[in-house]
Amino acid sequence: MKRTAINAAVLGLVLSAAFAPVSAQAIVSSPIRFGIMGGATSPLGTFSDVAKTGWNAGVLMNIGVPLVPVSFRIDGQWQQLQGKNFNEGGGISHNDWRIIDGTANVVYTFGAALPAKFYLIGGAGVYKVRVKNDDFDLNASSTKFGLNGGVGFKFQLTGFSTFIEARYHNVIHGTAVGDVNDNHAESLQFVPISVGITF
């Protein structure tokens, strides 16, 4: 019994020593953190019929009190996707898609005091959708409203943290670009999977 108590005390000291630097760092760290991210973007639904998997890059600002699970994040991302080939007038062509978005999100982090943590993110934003085709001198764009939500995993290191996340974006009437009437246009859906760093 005495030996068990000693083992438990030693284990408690080891765990305290391991997590103390993380907790101390969290207490003194700034409530505002900046970051960069990038990765692959996969089109979904009817968007996947006309576009291939592309890439994304972005910046972010996270606002939150250390050790509190709820925080706020503002970010901007650039999505670039090449279109799939199609036949037009006896020739083969494709449209290129560019989506620049700015979103405001709420983040809920599980185990905020731990070095490795899982989080949920969701919010709304504005999306600038552009379609370009040099073969037909097409260069059309429109600004749309959209929603997003996803999950991520973050690992805290000394002075910075790394993360990986996947978010579903739904751009309302996003398939109507340029002069196309968007009253009955379908949503534009895609999922960027990004890795990043905050500091």
N, C-alpha and C positions, 0 to 999 in steps of 0.2 A: 504493500500500500504506500509506504514511504517512498519507495523507488519510483512508483507511478507518479506520485506528486512531484518528485524532482524532475522526471522526464517531461512532465507537462509544463513545469516552470521554464525549463530550458527551451522547449519548443516555443513557448510564448515569447521569450526573449529574442529568439531567432526571428520569429515573424515580425515582432515589433521593430527590430533593427532593419529588416528587409523593407518594410513599408513606411518607416519613419521618413526617409529622404523624399519619397513620393508625396507624402502628406505635407511635409514642410514646404516642398517646392510648390505644391498646389496652393498653399496658403499665401505665399509671397508672390506668386505669379500674377501677371497683369490680367484683368478681366477681358481685355481685347487682344485677340491673337489673329495673325494673318497667315495665309497659306497659299500654296499652289497645288495644282492637280492636273492629271492627264491620263488618257487611256483609250479604250475602244468604245465605239458607239454602235449599237445594233438596232436597226429599224424593226418595227413591229407592225402587225396588221397589214393593211393595204400599202403602207409605206415600204414594207419589205418586198413588195412586188416590183417596185421601181428603183430601189436603192440598195446598195451593198453596205456591208459593215464598214464603218469609217473610223475616224479618230476624234478625240476631244482634248481640249486644254482649257484651263481656267484658273481664276484667282478667287479667294474667299476672305471674309472677315468674320470671325466668331466672337460673339459678345456673351459672356457668362461669368458668374461668380464661381470661383473654385469650390469643388466638393458639392455644389448644387446640381442636381441632375438635369434641370431644364436650362437651356441656353438658346440663343438666337444666332442665326447665320445668314449673312448676305453674300451671294456669290454670283459670278458671271462665268459663262462657259461658251466656248466656240466649238460647234460640232461641224465636221466636214465629212460628207458622204458622197461617193461617186455613184452615179446612176447606173442601172443595168442597161445593157444594149437593147435597142429595139429597131425594127425595120421601118423606114419612112422614105417613100418615094424611090424605092429600089436601093437605098443605102442604109448603112448601119450607123446609129448615133446613140447618144446617151445624155441625160441631164445630170448636172452636178448640183448638189444640195448643200447649202450653208445655213446653219441655224445659230444665231447668237442670242443667248438668253441672259436675263438678270432676274434672280429669284430671291425672295425673302422667306426664310424657313424657321421652324421651331425644331430643336433637337432635344431628344430625351435620351440621356445616357444611363445605362445600367452599371452599377458598381463604380460610381464616379471617383472614388478614392483609390481604386486599384490601377496598377500600371497598364493592364490590358482590359479593355472595356468594349461592350457592344452598344450600339446606339440606333435609334430610329430618327428619321428626318423627313419632314414634309412641309409643303408650303405652296405659294403661288408666285407667278411672275409674268414677265413680258418676253415674247419671243419674236425675233426678227428673222423671218424665213425668206431665203432667196433661192431661186432656181435659175441656172445658167446653162445655155447650150450654144456653143460657138458655131455649130453647123447651121443653125437656123436663126442666128443673131437674136437669141432669147436671153433676156436678163431682167427678170421680174422679181419683185419682193413685196412682202406685206408684213405688218406687225400684228401679232395675235396675243391673246391672253391664254395662259395655261396653268396647269397644276402639276405637282410632282410629289413623289413619296418614295422612300426607300430605306435601306438598312446599311449599316457600316460597322467596321471593326477598327478600333484605334489602339495604338500601343504607345504609352508615354515613355519618353526617354529624357535624359538630362537636358533641359532647356528647349526641347522641341518634341513633337510627336509625329508619328507616321500613321496613315490610315488607308483603308481600302473600302470602297462603297459602291453600291449599285442603286440607281434611282430610276424609277419609271416616270417619264414625262408624257403628258397628254396636252397637246396644243389644240385648243378648241378651234374647229373649222380650219385647221392648219394646212389641209390639202388644197385650199383655194388661195392661190398666190397671184399677185398682180391684179389684173382687171376681172378675174374670174369671180362670179357671184358666189359668196360664201354662205348663203342662207341654208343650203342643204349639203354643204361640203362636209366630208368626214374629218374626224380628228387626225392629227399627225402624232404618231406614237413611236417612242424610241427609248432605249435604255442605255445610258452611258455607264460603263464600269470603269471607275477611276481609282488611281492610287495617288497619294499626295503627302504633303508635309505641312505642318503648322508650327509656327514659332512665335 
